C-alpha cells in the first residue's frame, strides 16, 4: 500500500480550512484503496499565535475554540502530536507520494511558505498539487517560490480555472482545473459528522458567515429581509449589538467545524463571503448568495460558472426583493458530478 502525505493549512482554526483538509484525506482513503493518506503535521508561522492583537478580551473563548478544533484534528484527521514549525529534508516525514493542497497555500501575497511548494520533499519522490489555490490577483503575486518549485511537481492542478495559465508560465507540464476536496465527498459523509453535535437553532433562520469584519451593506440587506420574512439570524461575529438583527440572533464565532456544517444544513438561506460556506450550501442544497470582490473573486467565479450558478454571485448590492430561494439543484448536481468525476480521475492518475 502506498503512503501519501498531505501538506496543507490546517491550524488556522478556520471552518473551511480544516474541512478541506479532512476531505482531502478522506477522499484518498475512500476512493484510492491501494493508498493510505495522512496529514503532514505542519503549522506555518502566522498560525502559531492563538490570540491575535485586538482579541485579547476573548482569550478564554479562543482557548476553548482551539480545543474544539484540536479534538477535530485528533479524531477526524489524525493529528495527535505537536506540529513542526519548519520542514526540511532532515526532519520531514517520509511518504511514497506527497500532495499539496487545497486552500490558498500558493497565495504569496498573504504568505510565502516554501513547505507549501514541497521544499522538503526528497528528490525522486512524486509531488502532486491538488486544487492548490493562488487566491490573489496574479499580478500581485511574488513569483520566487513559483519559479523555484513549480517545475518540480509531477502533477499540477489548481482550484481556479483562471490560474491554470499563470501556473503554466513556470512549467511545460499541463495544469488542470479541479474541484475543492470538500466537493469530492458525498453529502452523507458530512451528515454523519453532524450527528455528533446539536447546537441551539431557531426554527427558521438566515446563516450569515463573513470570515472577517462585518459589512454594513450586507447586514442592512439581511436585516431588511429577515424582518420582511420573519427570519432569525445566525452569524459568526463575536460582537453584534442587540437590536441589529430582529428576533433571535445567535453567534457561532467560537463554535467548531461540525457546528458550522450543522448551521448551514438547516438554514433557510445562506449569505456569505466565504468560499467554503458557499460550497457547503451547494452540498446541502441550500439557497445562498455569495458576495465577492471583482478583483479577488476568481475562486468563487470559477466554481459557480462550472456549475451554472453565476446568478448567485453578488458584486455590489443585493436588494431584499431580488432574493430568490429557488435553485435547480438537479441541474447543478448533474454538472457537479461530472466535475467531481474528472477531478477524481486526475487524483487517481496522480496516485497510480
C-alpha positions as CSV (number, residue, x, y, z in Angstrom):
1,X,0.0,0.0,0.0
2,X,1.3,3.4,-1.0
3,X,1.6,6.1,1.7
4,X,0.5,9.6,0.9
5,X,1.5,12.7,2.8
6,X,-0.8,15.7,2.5
7,X,0.6,19.2,3.2
8,X,-1.9,22.0,3.6
9,X,-3.0,24.7,6.0
10,X,-4.8,23.2,9.0
11,X,-4.0,25.2,12.2
12,X,-5.8,28.5,11.4
13,X,-9.0,27.3,13.3
14,X,-11.0,28.3,10.2
15,X,-14.0,26.2,9.4
16,X,-13.3,25.8,5.6
17,X,-9.6,25.3,6.1
18,X,-9.9,22.3,8.4
19,X,-12.8,20.7,6.5
20,X,-10.9,20.8,3.2
21,X,-8.0,19.0,5.0
22,X,-10.5,16.4,6.4
23,X,-12.0,16.0,2.9
24,X,-8.6,15.6,1.1
25,X,-7.5,12.8,3.5
26,X,-11.0,11.1,3.4
27,X,-11.3,11.2,-0.4
28,X,-7.9,9.5,-0.9
29,X,-8.6,6.8,1.7
30,X,-12.1,6.3,0.3
31,X,-11.6,6.3,-3.4
32,X,-8.0,5.0,-3.7
33,X,-8.0,1.6,-1.9
34,X,-4.3,1.0,-2.5
35,X,-3.3,4.2,-0.8
36,X,-3.2,5.4,2.8
37,X,-3.1,9.2,3.3
38,X,-2.1,11.2,6.4
39,X,-1.7,14.9,7.0
40,X,1.9,16.2,7.3
41,X,1.8,17.8,10.8
42,X,3.0,21.3,9.9
43,X,2.0,24.7,11.3
44,X,3.0,27.8,9.4
45,X,4.2,31.0,11.1
46,X,1.1,33.1,11.4
47,X,-1.0,30.3,12.8
48,X,1.1,29.8,16.0
49,X,-0.4,32.9,17.7
50,X,-3.7,31.8,19.2
51,X,-4.9,35.2,20.4
52,X,-4.4,37.8,17.7
53,X,-3.9,41.5,18.6
54,X,-7.3,43.1,19.4
55,X,-8.9,39.9,20.5
56,X,-7.3,39.7,24.0
57,X,-10.7,40.1,25.7
58,X,-11.8,36.8,24.0
59,X,-8.9,34.8,25.2
60,X,-11.0,32.3,27.2
61,X,-13.4,31.7,24.3
62,X,-10.5,31.4,21.8
63,X,-8.7,28.8,24.0
64,X,-12.0,26.8,24.2
65,X,-12.5,27.1,20.5
66,X,-8.9,25.9,19.9
67,X,-9.6,22.8,21.9
68,X,-12.7,22.0,19.8
69,X,-10.6,22.3,16.7
70,X,-7.8,20.2,18.3
71,X,-10.3,17.5,19.1
72,X,-11.4,17.5,15.4
73,X,-7.7,17.4,14.3
74,X,-7.1,14.4,16.6
75,X,-10.3,12.5,15.9
76,X,-11.1,13.2,12.2
77,X,-7.7,14.0,10.6
78,X,-5.3,12.0,12.7
79,X,-3.1,14.8,14.1
80,X,-2.0,13.9,17.6
81,X,1.5,15.3,18.1
82,X,3.0,18.7,18.3
83,X,3.2,20.2,14.8
84,X,6.5,21.0,13.1
85,X,7.1,24.8,12.5
86,X,9.7,24.1,9.8
87,X,10.1,21.1,7.5
88,X,13.4,20.2,6.0
89,X,14.9,17.1,4.3
90,X,16.3,16.2,7.8
91,X,13.0,16.3,9.8
92,X,10.2,15.7,7.2
93,X,8.2,12.5,7.4
94,X,8.8,10.0,4.6
95,X,5.9,9.0,2.3
96,X,5.7,7.4,-1.1
97,X,4.0,10.4,-2.6
98,X,3.3,13.9,-1.5
99,X,0.1,16.0,-2.1
100,X,0.0,19.8,-1.6
101,X,-3.5,21.4,-1.3
102,X,-6.0,22.5,-1.2
103,X,-6.8,26.1,0.1
104,X,-4.7,29.2,-0.5
105,X,-1.4,27.6,0.0
106,X,0.1,29.4,-3.0
107,X,-1.2,32.9,-2.2
108,X,2.2,34.5,-1.9
109,X,0.6,37.9,-1.2
110,X,-0.7,36.5,2.1
111,X,2.4,34.4,2.9
112,X,5.5,32.8,1.4
113,X,5.8,29.3,2.7
114,X,8.4,27.1,0.9
115,X,6.9,23.9,2.6
116,X,3.6,24.5,0.6
117,X,5.7,24.2,-2.5
118,X,7.3,21.0,-1.4
119,X,10.7,22.4,-0.4
120,X,11.3,19.4,2.0
121,X,10.4,16.5,-0.4
122,X,13.3,14.2,-1.1
123,X,14.5,14.1,-4.7
124,X,12.8,11.4,-6.7
125,X,9.6,11.4,-4.7
126,X,6.3,12.2,-6.5
127,X,4.9,15.6,-5.9
128,X,1.2,16.4,-6.7
129,X,-0.6,19.7,-6.4
130,X,-4.3,19.1,-5.8
131,X,-6.6,22.2,-6.1
132,X,-3.9,24.4,-4.8
133,X,-5.2,28.0,-4.7
134,X,-3.5,31.2,-5.6
135,X,-6.3,33.3,-4.2
136,X,-5.0,36.7,-5.1
137,X,-4.7,38.6,-8.4
138,X,-1.8,37.1,-10.3
139,X,-0.1,40.5,-11.0
140,X,0.2,41.0,-7.2
141,X,1.9,37.6,-6.5
142,X,5.5,37.2,-5.5
143,X,7.0,34.8,-8.0
144,X,10.2,33.5,-6.3
145,X,8.6,30.3,-5.0
146,X,6.8,29.6,-8.2
147,X,9.9,30.0,-10.2
148,X,11.9,27.7,-7.9
149,X,9.5,24.9,-7.2
150,X,6.6,24.6,-9.7
151,X,8.6,22.6,-12.3
152,X,9.5,20.1,-9.5
153,X,5.9,18.9,-9.4
154,X,4.9,15.8,-11.3
155,X,1.2,16.6,-11.4
156,X,-0.4,20.0,-11.2
157,X,-3.9,21.1,-10.6
158,X,-5.5,24.3,-9.2
159,X,-8.8,25.4,-7.7
160,X,-9.4,28.3,-10.0
161,X,-9.6,27.8,-13.8
162,X,-8.2,31.3,-14.5
163,X,-4.9,30.3,-12.7
164,X,-4.0,27.4,-15.0
165,X,-2.5,29.8,-17.4
166,X,-0.5,31.5,-14.7
167,X,1.0,28.3,-13.4
168,X,2.0,27.3,-16.9
169,X,4.3,30.3,-17.1
170,X,6.6,28.3,-14.8
171,X,6.4,24.9,-16.4
172,X,5.6,23.0,-19.6
173,X,3.5,20.5,-17.7
174,X,-0.2,20.7,-18.0
175,X,-2.2,22.3,-15.2
176,X,-5.7,21.0,-14.5
177,X,-8.7,22.7,-13.1
178,X,-10.2,20.5,-10.3
179,X,-12.8,20.9,-7.6
180,X,-12.1,21.6,-4.0
181,X,-11.6,18.5,-1.9
182,X,-14.8,19.1,0.0
183,X,-16.7,18.5,-3.2
184,X,-15.1,15.1,-3.7
185,X,-17.2,13.6,-0.9
186,X,-20.9,12.7,-0.8
187,X,-23.2,14.7,1.4
188,X,-23.7,11.5,3.5
189,X,-20.2,11.8,5.0
190,X,-21.0,15.3,6.3
191,X,-24.4,14.2,7.6
192,X,-22.5,11.5,9.6
193,X,-20.3,14.2,11.1
194,X,-23.3,16.3,12.1
195,X,-24.8,13.6,14.2
196,X,-22.2,14.3,16.9
197,X,-23.5,17.9,17.6
198,X,-26.8,19.5,18.4
199,X,-26.2,23.3,18.6
200,X,-29.1,25.6,19.5
201,X,-31.0,26.8,16.4
202,X,-34.1,29.0,15.6
203,X,-36.9,27.4,13.6
204,X,-36.2,29.5,10.5
205,X,-33.1,31.5,10.0
206,X,-30.5,33.1,7.7
207,X,-27.0,31.9,8.2
208,X,-24.6,34.8,7.7
209,X,-20.9,33.9,7.6
210,X,-18.3,36.6,6.9
211,X,-14.8,35.4,7.9
212,X,-13.5,38.9,8.8
213,X,-15.1,42.2,9.7
214,X,-18.8,42.9,9.2
215,X,-20.1,44.5,6.0
216,X,-22.7,47.2,6.8
217,X,-24.4,46.8,3.4
218,X,-24.8,43.1,3.8
219,X,-26.1,43.5,7.4
220,X,-28.6,46.1,6.2
221,X,-29.9,43.7,3.5
222,X,-30.1,40.8,5.9
223,X,-31.9,43.0,8.5
224,X,-34.5,44.1,5.9
225,X,-35.0,40.6,4.5
226,X,-35.3,38.9,7.9
227,X,-37.8,41.4,9.1
228,X,-39.8,41.1,5.9
229,X,-40.0,37.3,6.1
230,X,-39.6,36.9,9.9
231,X,-36.4,35.0,9.8
232,X,-34.0,34.8,12.7
233,X,-30.2,35.3,12.1
234,X,-27.3,33.1,12.9
235,X,-24.0,34.8,12.4
236,X,-20.3,34.4,13.1
237,X,-19.3,37.7,14.8
238,X,-18.1,38.0,18.4
239,X,-20.0,41.2,18.9
240,X,-23.2,42.2,17.2
241,X,-25.1,44.7,19.4
242,X,-28.6,43.7,20.4
243,X,-31.2,45.1,18.1
244,X,-29.1,45.0,14.9
245,X,-30.9,41.8,13.8
246,X,-34.5,41.2,14.7
247,X,-35.9,38.2,16.6
248,X,-33.3,35.7,17.8
249,X,-29.6,36.3,16.9
250,X,-27.1,33.5,17.6
251,X,-23.3,33.9,17.3
252,X,-21.3,30.8,16.2
253,X,-17.9,32.6,16.4
254,X,-16.5,30.2,19.0
255,X,-18.0,27.0,17.7
256,X,-16.3,24.2,15.8
257,X,-16.3,22.9,12.2
258,X,-19.1,20.4,12.8
259,X,-21.4,23.0,14.2
260,X,-20.6,25.1,11.1
261,X,-21.9,22.2,8.9
262,X,-25.0,21.8,11.1
263,X,-26.0,25.5,10.9
264,X,-25.6,25.6,7.1
265,X,-27.5,22.4,6.6
266,X,-30.6,23.6,8.4
267,X,-30.5,27.3,7.2
268,X,-33.4,28.7,5.2
269,X,-30.9,31.0,3.4
270,X,-27.1,31.4,3.5
271,X,-25.5,34.8,2.9
272,X,-21.7,34.7,2.9
273,X,-18.4,36.0,1.7
274,X,-16.8,32.6,2.4
275,X,-15.7,30.1,-0.3
276,X,-16.4,27.0,1.8
277,X,-19.7,28.4,3.2
278,X,-20.7,28.6,-0.5
279,X,-19.5,25.1,-1.2
280,X,-21.4,23.6,1.8
281,X,-24.5,25.5,0.8
282,X,-24.3,23.6,-2.5
283,X,-23.6,20.3,-0.9
284,X,-26.6,20.7,1.4
285,X,-28.7,22.1,-1.5
286,X,-29.4,25.4,0.3
287,X,-30.4,28.7,-1.3
288,X,-27.4,31.1,-1.0
289,X,-25.8,34.3,-2.2
290,X,-22.1,34.9,-2.1
291,X,-20.6,38.4,-2.0
292,X,-17.4,38.7,-3.9
293,X,-14.7,41.3,-4.8
294,X,-14.3,41.7,-8.5
295,X,-10.5,41.8,-8.1
296,X,-10.1,38.7,-6.0
297,X,-13.3,36.6,-6.7
298,X,-11.8,34.1,-9.1
299,X,-12.2,31.1,-6.8
300,X,-16.0,31.8,-6.5
301,X,-16.4,32.6,-10.1
302,X,-14.6,29.5,-11.4
303,X,-16.8,27.1,-9.4
304,X,-20.1,28.8,-9.9
305,X,-19.5,29.2,-13.7
306,X,-18.7,25.5,-13.9
307,X,-22.0,24.7,-12.1
308,X,-24.1,27.2,-13.9
309,X,-24.8,29.2,-10.8
310,X,-23.3,32.7,-11.6
311,X,-26.6,34.3,-10.6
312,X,-25.7,33.5,-7.0
313,X,-22.7,36.0,-7.2
314,X,-23.2,39.4,-5.7
315,X,-20.7,42.1,-6.7
316,X,-22.3,45.2,-5.4
317,X,-25.7,45.3,-3.5
318,X,-28.5,42.7,-3.3
319,X,-31.9,44.2,-2.6
320,X,-34.3,42.1,-0.4
321,X,-36.8,41.9,-3.2
322,X,-34.2,40.4,-5.5
323,X,-33.6,37.4,-3.3
324,X,-34.7,34.1,-4.8
325,X,-34.8,30.8,-2.8
326,X,-35.3,28.8,-6.0
327,X,-32.2,26.8,-7.3
328,X,-32.5,23.9,-9.7
329,X,-30.2,21.6,-7.8
330,X,-30.9,18.7,-10.0
331,X,-29.3,20.6,-12.9
332,X,-26.5,21.8,-10.6
333,X,-25.7,18.3,-9.4
334,X,-25.6,16.9,-13.0
335,X,-22.7,19.3,-13.6
336,X,-21.1,18.8,-10.2
337,X,-21.0,15.0,-10.5
338,X,-19.1,15.3,-13.8
339,X,-16.7,17.9,-12.3
340,X,-16.2,15.5,-9.4
341,X,-15.6,12.6,-11.7
342,X,-13.0,14.5,-13.7
343,X,-11.3,15.7,-10.5
344,X,-11.2,12.1,-9.1
345,X,-9.7,10.9,-12.3
346,X,-6.9,13.4,-12.0
347,X,-6.3,12.4,-8.4
348,X,-6.3,8.6,-9.1
349,X,-4.0,9.0,-12.1
350,X,-1.5,11.0,-10.0
351,X,-1.6,8.4,-7.2
352,X,-1.1,5.4,-9.5
